Amino acid sequence: MKIAVVGTGYVGLVAGTCFAENGNDVICVDKDPAKVRLLQRGKVPIYEPGLEELVRRNRTEKRLTFTTALDRAVQQSQILFIAVGTPTGEDGSADLQHVMAVARDIGRAMNGYKVIVNKSTVPVGTAAKVREVLRRETTHPFSVVSNPEFLKQGAAIDDFLKPDRVVIGAEDPRGAELMTELYAPFTRTGAPIMLMDCPSAELCKYAANAMLATRISFMNEVSNVCEAVGANVDEVRRAVASDRRIGASFLFPGVGYGGSCFPKDVKAMVKFAGARNYDFEILHAVEHVNERQKVRLFAKMKQHFGSLRGKRIAVWGLAFKPKTDDMREAPAVPLINALLEAGADVTAYDPEAIKVARSIFGTRVDFKEKSYEALAGADAVAIVTEWHEFREPDWTRIKKLLKTPVVFDGRNIYNPEHLRGQGFTYYSMGRK
Ligand code: NAD
């Protein structure tokens, strides 16, 4: 099939590449010429495991091309994906300006029947708005489809090629049929294609992300209660997770959720429910708990050191989660800001996110290219992102490098007894 994907970010680039991988002809469009130039040379501007190799292969096979020229991409394709950002607007709702601009440009360029697919995460009613814009801009026939994306950064290729389910919101049989045909190769292992109306499809994505964010905030509260009453959150989590009605995922306490999706989607859901006079009470609490959790590790540092002025803190992990370079809403940002404000010096290391972190902190943070380099002369190390390479470090070496052997583990990746046995003062989340 002939496909265009507008927006070559984490979602658009992965989707376009995976559609090409299954034999489709895909044109990826982005308004950022620097990004497009990189992609045309086979270079991927983001870190996503396995993506660069897949982009190169499909480029070489000429199934995947990159351009800034939206009109030509529209004219040469039948299915057009909108995969641009929907960031939080000033009032907390999803800012749809990029989605609407693309819809308008698509409408102006159309030369025949097209399926226009909202892949961006968009509030209920956006498909109807896109339809309205297209009606204004073109007399050609079209179908508007909602196809929310559930991939996880860090495992995006696998998630896209082998989804748990494909949600398709469609209001007419022609659009639904073409989308079902397009996704058939991705669902051979039995994953369902779920056909529904557009408002339900639009809501699915928010409901899923809000549920996951709720689990995280809930478990962070359980962890805080564990600290208050002297229980161990590891034991509690294991017991709770073994209940099949609950399951094991998203039950790890930590430094709060971040990333480009959970914070903005929780906010947007509160907003669009509120606009229909529904107060989504749980989500207010989910957000509030998350904000509080983000400063909890800092509070432990303050409690330990008293004043942080002149202390040197090494931060291991900057990305909002492992296997990505994405720092949007990353909990490392408020932690580092709080440390700097308190007069501490910060050295930091992350396997992939240093370039992005530099654009946020400039020279205020001393970034190191090697994990152990960040520890030299530090008063403590804080683990903020649970990258695999931090899991089994050389504690003897760490003890020699640190000025004082203090570890603040925001992700509970170490064994408290083991660390104390090695002579470390060890703080973690929800454990004695
Ligand atoms: P992103 O910011 O990484 O990428 C968006 C891209 O769109 C950028 O490259 C930007 O230059 C481009 N763009 C913006 N306006 C454009 C225009 N008018 N024409 C052409 N290109 C334009 O965003 P992302 O993380 O890929 O997210 C995209 C959407 O997918 C969002 O709605 C997000 O909520 C949703 N989503 C994201 C994830 C995720 O894990 N990142 C997962 C599921 C859904």
Boltz pocket constraint, residues with backbone or C-beta under 6 A from the ligand:
constraints:
  - pocket:
      binder: B
      contacts: [[A, 6], [A, 7], [A, 8], [A, 9], [A, 10], [A, 11], [A, 12], [A, 29], [A, 30], [A, 31], [A, 32], [A, 35], [A, 83], [A, 84], [A, 85], [A, 86], [A, 98], [A, 101], [A, 102], [A, 119], [A, 120], [A, 121], [A, 122], [A, 149], [A, 150], [A, 151], [A, 152], [A, 153], [A, 260], [A, 261]]
      max_distance: 6.0
